[in-house]
Amino acid sequence: MSDYDIRDERFRRLIVGHARLEKLWTGARWVEGPVYVPAARHLLFSDIPNDRVLRFCEDNGTVSVFQTPVGYHNGHTLDHQGRVIACEHGGRRVSRLAHDGTWQALATHWQGKRFNSPNDVVVKSDGTIWFTDPTYGIDGAYEGGHATSEIGASNVYRLDPETGDVRVVITDRVRPNGLAFSPDEARLYVSDTGKSHVPGTPPAIHVYAVATDGSVAPKGVFSVCDAHLYDGFRVDWMGNIWTSTGDSVHCYAPDGKLIGRIPIPEIVSNVAFGGPKRNRLYITAQTSLYAIYLNSHPAGWTPPG
């Protein structure tokens, strides 16, 4: 298997030709939610069915259990103070890991109704927390627990952690999943995995215009997946989207063209940039953790100095 599938010369500038895909660890049931924690030089990621968060130590290459049980964590991100923000299937909430090591609930309800099972999360430059809320954690016992949706829909929400205010921002998706902002935050990308529940739902990433007041407006389909589904994804500093698919990591230019692929021997669930230079792409895929060095960095990253 080749480490790269180059579809456009723009992709060649984003990769390191001699860098190879590394399998760092295996032994999970289904891994998701990678987040790099610079202060600790480790990567945290979820093994959802086993209800645990795992830790990959960058210094020695070991993987250990960071915490279990955790309420069936899925997606993670960092806030501007370096604190981990988590989406909990079991707790049906968005929580934050305080500096004293305790998990604090940030949002549990919308209009008095419990969330379904928050899935993926990003933090905007103004500190607001944006998250998706499909039903995967309440559809069965494997990644959470059986429950009926109190809201009756799967939406995208905006949380102000300072006031606790929760606003619904997107209501037109079947099962919103991954999400990320463009580098200038003028666009929000959201993947829809609703095909799992409603046959015929296009497995697509949709794009929304983001106004200064935090409201959004649909702008259409960014891309449709030809390899199962898009799950989680991240945007790099040039606006390219690096996304999970059923057979690889796909890279799309800002114009929506597929410019390259990194084949992975398992179903890919999510990706995250990490390492001291943020040029290492960590890849969670089914039972394993992979990584590859790139000639790119995450949106918002600036070289030190």
Secondary structure by P-SEA (a helix, b strand, c coil): ccccccccaaaaaaccccbbbbbccccccccccccccccccbbbbbcccccbbbbbccccccccccccccccccccccccccbbbbbbccccbbbbbccccbbbbccccccccccccccccccccccccccccccccccccccbbbbccccccccccccccccccccccccccccccbbbbcccccbbbbbbccccccccccbbbbbbbbccccbbbbccccccccccccccccccccbbbbbbcccbbbbbcccccccbbbbbcccccccccccccccbbbbbcccbbbbbbcccccccccccc
